Amino acid sequence: MPETEIVRKGLLALLQEEIRLAESEIANIRERYDVFSKEALYQAIEDGKVAPHPAWEDYIVWKNKEAHIAGLRQAAERQ
C-alpha cells in the first residue's frame, strides 16, 4: 500500500474518532437533561425546568460540538 494511502486512511480514521467523541459528549448532555435537541435544552432553561448553571454552559458546548462535527465531516469528505 502506498504511503499516501496509509496517511489518508489514518487521517480519515482520526476524523471519524473525533466525530464519535464529539457525538458521545452530545449524547451525555442529552441524557443529563433528558432532551433530544439543543433547542429543547434551551427551552427547558428558559422555562426554568433545569437550573441555568451549568445548563447554559452545556448548551454552548452542544452548539460548538455540532459545529466541530460539521467541520470534521467536511474534512472527511475531502479525503
C-alpha positions in Angstrom: 0.0 0.0 0.0 1.4 3.4 -0.9 2.4 5.7 1.9 0.0 8.4 0.8 -2.9 5.9 1.1 -1.8 4.9 4.6 -1.7 8.5 5.6 -5.1 9.2 4.0 -6.7 6.2 5.8 -5.1 7.2 9.1 -6.4 10.8 8.8 -9.8 9.5 8.0 -9.8 7.2 11.0 -8.7 10.1 13.2 -11.5 12.3 11.9 -14.1 9.6 12.4 -12.9 9.0 16.0 -13.1 12.7 16.7 -16.7 12.8 15.4 -17.6 9.8 17.6 -16.1 11.5 20.7 -18.0 14.8 20.0 -21.2 12.8 19.4 -20.7 11.0 22.7 -20.3 14.3 24.5 -23.6 15.5 23.0 -25.3 12.2 24.0 -24.1 12.8 27.5 -25.6 16.2 27.6 -28.9 14.9 26.1 -29.0 12.2 28.8 -28.1 14.6 31.6 -31.1 16.9 30.8 -33.4 14.3 29.2 -33.7 16.3 26.0 -33.5 15.4 22.3 -32.2 18.6 20.8 -30.2 21.6 21.9 -33.3 23.7 21.2 -35.2 21.6 23.7 -32.4 22.2 26.2 -32.6 25.9 25.5 -36.4 25.9 26.1 -36.0 23.9 29.3 -33.6 26.5 30.6 -35.9 29.4 29.6 -38.9 27.7 31.2 -37.0 27.1 34.4 -37.2 23.3 34.1 -33.5 23.0 34.6 -31.1 25.1 36.5 -29.4 27.6 34.3 -25.9 26.7 35.7 -24.4 24.6 34.2 -27.1 24.1 31.6 -26.1 27.2 29.7 -22.5 26.0 29.5 -23.7 22.6 28.3 -25.9 24.3 25.7 -22.9 26.2 24.4 -20.8 23.1 24.4 -23.5 21.3 22.4 -23.6 24.1 19.8 -19.9 24.1 19.5 -19.7 20.3 19.2 -22.2 20.3 16.4 -20.1 22.9 14.5 -17.0 20.9 15.2 -18.6 17.8 13.9 -19.7 19.6 10.7 -16.2 20.7 10.1 -14.8 17.3 10.7 -17.3 15.8 8.3 -16.3 18.3 5.6 -12.7 17.4 6.2 -13.5 13.7 6.0 -15.4 14.2 2.7 -12.3 15.7 1.2 -10.3 12.6 2.0 
